[in-house]
């Protein structure tokens, strides 16, 4: 039988969820960087993102974030622009939903961008018709 020469199994590879609840400092964009919203995930560590400047770019998730920070469609990310390829970018940071709201409040993100924090529930009108139907015992017996 082969000897185990590694440092542990798959639970070691998963690691600890270190920076889950920690409050971190809000990172603003610098020159050569841009805010973007993920349109769709493409696989192989790549995603399609719509940058705030209006350009759709193919973004590559850097190795430090790969399998550690999960990115989904609709997330706000910070991308580093490439000097030699305008249609490609590198994902530097993923903003948490509360950080994205702060960026919008500070005016870094435009007002027309949709932050998908959750499902929007429509408020009911006072004159709305209820969908609740009450049956009497006689009606049930006829069925």
Residue frames relative to the residue before (quaternion, step in Angstrom):
aa qw qx qy qz dx dy dz
X 1.0000 0.0000 0.0000 0.0000 0.00 0.00 0.00
X 0.4672 -0.6799 0.4741 0.3077 3.59 -0.99 0.74
X 0.4313 -0.6855 0.5238 0.2641 3.52 -1.15 0.68
X 0.4445 -0.6615 0.5296 0.2903 3.53 -1.15 0.66
X 0.0919 -0.8257 0.5564 0.0130 3.55 -0.53 1.18
X 0.5409 0.6426 -0.3959 0.3712 3.59 1.29 -0.04
X 0.5959 -0.5834 0.4322 0.3430 3.52 -1.34 -0.13
X 0.7993 -0.1717 0.1135 0.5646 3.58 1.19 0.03
X 0.5965 -0.5960 0.4198 0.3358 3.51 -1.33 0.05
X 0.7939 -0.3231 0.2183 0.4665 3.53 -1.26 -0.43
X 0.5840 0.5702 -0.3853 0.4305 3.61 1.14 -0.44
X 0.6123 0.5267 -0.3478 0.4761 3.60 1.13 -0.56
X 0.6468 0.5281 -0.3203 0.4474 3.56 1.02 -0.78
X 0.6061 0.5625 -0.3541 0.4368 3.57 1.11 -0.65
X 0.2191 -0.8220 0.4980 0.1680 3.55 1.05 -0.77
X 0.5983 -0.5447 0.4414 0.3880 3.50 -1.35 -0.18
X 0.4192 -0.6638 0.5496 0.2856 3.53 -1.17 0.59
X 0.1341 -0.8796 0.4528 0.0569 3.54 0.45 1.31
X 0.8282 0.2485 -0.1051 0.4912 3.57 0.51 -1.17
X 0.2503 0.8030 -0.5097 0.1810 3.58 0.95 0.80
X 0.8144 0.2423 -0.1090 0.5159 3.58 0.70 -1.09
X 0.4998 0.6791 -0.4262 0.3277 3.58 1.22 -0.22
X 0.3645 -0.6837 0.5832 0.2440 3.53 -1.11 0.75
X 0.0940 -0.8018 0.5885 0.0437 3.54 -0.77 0.99
X 0.6137 -0.5589 0.4126 0.3752 3.53 -1.25 0.41
X 0.4780 -0.6770 0.4813 0.2856 3.55 -0.98 0.87
X 0.2297 -0.7856 0.5665 0.0958 3.56 -0.74 1.11
X 0.1988 -0.7741 0.5932 0.0967 3.57 -0.79 1.07
X 0.5870 -0.5949 0.4127 0.3622 3.57 -1.21 0.46
X 0.2408 -0.7293 0.6240 0.1440 3.52 -1.26 0.61
X 0.6751 -0.4442 0.3426 0.4791 3.58 -1.21 -0.09
X 0.7471 0.3142 -0.2822 0.5133 3.54 -0.93 0.96
X 0.6922 0.3858 -0.2683 0.5478 3.57 1.32 0.13
X 0.0758 -0.7893 0.6089 0.0221 3.57 -1.24 0.49
X 0.4428 -0.6419 0.5496 0.2996 3.53 -1.23 0.55
X 0.0026 0.7959 -0.6050 0.0230 3.57 -1.10 0.69
X 0.2687 -0.7191 0.6123 0.1889 3.53 -1.33 0.36
X 0.4533 -0.7024 0.4840 0.2589 3.55 -0.83 1.05
X 0.2833 -0.7564 0.5692 0.1534 3.58 -0.82 1.03
X 0.7712 -0.2020 0.1530 0.5840 3.57 0.87 -0.96
X 0.4457 -0.6620 0.5366 0.2742 3.50 -1.25 0.56
X 0.2594 -0.8006 0.5276 0.1161 3.56 -0.92 0.93
X 0.5030 -0.6246 0.4514 0.3913 3.59 1.16 -0.37
X 0.7890 0.3042 -0.2489 0.4722 3.55 -1.35 0.29
X 0.6697 -0.5338 0.2990 0.4208 3.58 1.06 0.78
X 0.6190 0.5256 -0.3502 0.4669 3.56 1.15 0.55
X 0.0290 -0.7785 0.6261 0.0331 3.54 -1.26 0.43
X 0.3932 -0.6737 0.5698 0.2585 3.52 -1.29 0.43
X 0.0187 -0.8261 0.5610 -0.0497 3.58 -0.63 1.14
X 0.3039 -0.7154 0.6005 0.1877 3.53 -1.15 0.76
X 0.2813 -0.7777 0.5419 0.1494 3.55 -0.49 1.21
X 0.6378 -0.5522 0.3860 0.3732 3.55 -1.25 0.51
X 0.6426 0.5218 -0.3310 0.4530 3.61 1.14 -0.55
X 0.6155 -0.6021 0.3254 0.3908 3.61 1.28 0.13
X 0.5865 0.5737 -0.3674 0.4380 3.59 1.26 0.07
X 0.3134 -0.7180 0.5905 0.1938 3.57 -1.00 0.88
X 0.0270 -0.8283 0.5580 -0.0422 3.56 -0.63 1.14
X 0.4082 -0.6504 0.5836 0.2643 3.53 -1.26 0.60
X 0.1117 -0.8317 0.5437 0.0128 3.57 -0.45 1.23
X 0.2577 -0.7547 0.5904 0.1244 3.52 -1.05 0.89
X 0.3450 -0.7350 0.5466 0.2048 3.58 -0.82 1.03
X 0.4247 -0.7320 0.4718 0.2475 3.57 -0.65 1.11
X 0.6669 -0.5663 0.3318 0.3527 3.54 -1.18 0.65
X 0.6116 0.5595 -0.3524 0.4345 3.60 1.10 -0.64
X 0.7133 0.4250 -0.2392 0.5033 3.59 1.14 -0.66
X 0.5387 0.6608 -0.3932 0.3442 3.58 1.17 -0.57
X 0.8472 0.0546 -0.1161 0.5156 3.59 -0.79 1.14
X 0.6570 0.4672 -0.3294 0.4915 3.61 1.22 0.20
X 0.7600 0.1900 -0.1035 0.6129 3.58 0.99 -0.88
X 0.2375 -0.7982 0.5408 0.1180 3.56 -0.51 1.20
X 0.1384 -0.7867 0.6010 0.0297 3.53 -0.78 1.13
X 0.0718 -0.7912 0.6073 0.0082 3.56 -0.95 0.95
X 0.6634 -0.4841 0.3789 0.4267 3.57 -1.29 0.24
X 0.7551 0.3518 -0.2838 0.4749 3.56 -0.93 0.95
X 0.5442 0.6252 -0.4046 0.3865 3.60 1.22 -0.25
X 0.3793 -0.6813 0.5752 0.2471 3.55 -1.22 0.59
X 0.0270 -0.8094 0.5852 -0.0403 3.56 -0.78 1.09
X 0.3431 -0.6755 0.6025 0.2509 3.54 -1.34 0.28
X 0.0874 -0.8118 0.5771 0.0177 3.58 -0.67 1.09
X 0.3415 -0.6967 0.5931 0.2150 3.51 -1.22 0.65
X 0.3442 -0.7554 0.5239 0.1910 3.55 -0.71 1.09
X 0.3728 -0.7157 0.5477 0.2210 3.55 -1.14 0.66
X 0.4813 -0.6796 0.4756 0.2834 3.56 -0.98 0.88
X 0.7636 0.4042 -0.1845 0.4685 3.55 1.01 -0.86
X 0.7645 0.2098 -0.1499 0.5908 3.64 1.24 -0.25
X 0.2529 -0.8076 0.5153 0.1351 3.57 -0.36 1.21
X 0.6957 0.4812 -0.2789 0.4545 3.59 1.13 -0.59
X 0.7055 0.3835 -0.2643 0.5342 3.62 1.27 0.11
X 0.0363 -0.7867 0.6162 -0.0037 3.55 -1.21 0.63
X 0.3564 -0.7127 0.5634 0.2182 3.55 -1.35 0.24
X 0.4019 -0.7084 0.5252 0.2466 3.58 -0.86 0.98
X 0.1982 -0.7963 0.5661 0.0784 3.55 -0.70 1.15
X 0.8170 -0.0210 0.1030 0.5670 3.57 0.88 -0.98
X 0.2189 -0.7300 0.6267 0.1628 3.55 -1.16 0.64
X 0.3122 -0.7514 0.5544 0.1746 3.56 -0.84 1.00
X 0.4395 -0.6554 0.5502 0.2731 3.54 -1.08 0.83
X 0.6746 -0.5207 0.3181 0.4155 3.65 -1.12 0.47
X 0.6691 0.4832 -0.3189 0.4660 3.62 0.96 -0.74
X 0.6269 0.5188 -0.3378 0.4730 3.60 1.11 -0.63
X 0.6306 0.5252 -0.3327 0.4646 3.59 1.04 -0.74
X 0.6327 0.5170 -0.3305 0.4724 3.61 1.05 -0.74
X 0.6398 0.5168 -0.3233 0.4681 3.58 1.03 -0.75
X 0.6335 0.5284 -0.3287 0.4598 3.59 0.98 -0.81
X 0.6526 0.5030 -0.3056 0.4772 3.56 1.03 -0.81
X 0.6526 0.5132 -0.3092 0.4638 3.59 1.04 -0.79
X 0.6822 0.4773 -0.2827 0.4763 3.59 1.07 -0.72
X 0.5169 -0.6632 0.4043 0.3600 3.59 1.26 -0.16
X 0.4199 0.7007 -0.4743 0.3282 3.59 1.22 0.28
X 0.7363 0.2997 -0.1809 0.5791 3.58 1.10 -0.75
X 0.5088 -0.6470 0.4570 0.3372 3.63 -1.00 0.68
X 0.6249 -0.5833 0.3828 0.3502 3.56 -1.21 0.54
X 0.6705 0.5307 -0.3118 0.4142 3.61 1.07 -0.66
X 0.5268 0.6257 -0.4304 0.3818 3.63 1.20 -0.09
X 0.3272 -0.7500 0.5494 0.1691 3.56 -1.01 0.94
X 0.1563 -0.7574 0.6287 0.0814 3.55 -0.72 1.09
X 0.2082 -0.8059 0.5417 0.1171 3.59 -0.53 1.10
X 0.0322 -0.8134 0.5803 -0.0223 3.56 0.17 1.30
X 0.7885 -0.1638 0.1375 0.5766 3.57 1.03 -0.66
X 0.6691 -0.4769 0.3791 0.4257 3.51 -1.32 -0.15
X 0.3566 -0.7254 0.5490 0.2128 3.56 -0.91 0.94
X 0.2092 -0.7780 0.5846 0.0960 3.56 -0.78 1.06
X 0.3709 -0.7277 0.5332 0.2205 3.57 -0.81 1.02
X 0.4010 -0.6953 0.5382 0.2571 3.53 -1.02 0.83
X 0.4550 -0.6998 0.4828 0.2650 3.55 -1.03 0.81
X 0.4321 -0.6689 0.5397 0.2731 3.55 -1.15 0.67
X 0.5988 -0.5743 0.4194 0.3686 3.56 -1.25 0.45
X 0.7497 0.3739 -0.2146 0.5021 3.59 1.04 -0.70
X 0.3632 0.7394 -0.4936 0.2787 3.60 1.18 0.41
X 0.4347 -0.6885 0.5208 0.2564 3.56 -1.11 0.75
X 0.4039 -0.7138 0.5196 0.2394 3.57 -0.89 0.96
X 0.4030 -0.7054 0.5329 0.2366 3.56 -1.14 0.68
X 0.5133 0.6540 -0.4057 0.3797 3.57 1.29 -0.07
X 0.0866 -0.7896 0.6073 0.0148 3.58 -0.76 1.07
X 0.2008 -0.7854 0.5776 0.0958 3.53 -0.82 1.00
X 0.1897 -0.7836 0.5861 0.0802 3.56 -0.80 1.09
X 0.3184 -0.7110 0.5863 0.2222 3.51 -1.16 0.60
X 0.6878 -0.4970 0.3334 0.4108 3.57 -1.24 0.37
X 0.6296 0.5465 -0.3439 0.4321 3.59 1.04 -0.72
X 0.6479 0.5243 -0.3223 0.4489 3.59 1.00 -0.81
X 0.6557 0.5155 -0.3152 0.4527 3.58 0.99 -0.77
X 0.6432 0.5298 -0.3256 0.4467 3.59 1.03 -0.78
X 0.6386 0.5365 -0.3325 0.4401 3.61 1.06 -0.67
X 0.6466 0.4959 -0.3186 0.4842 3.57 1.12 -0.62
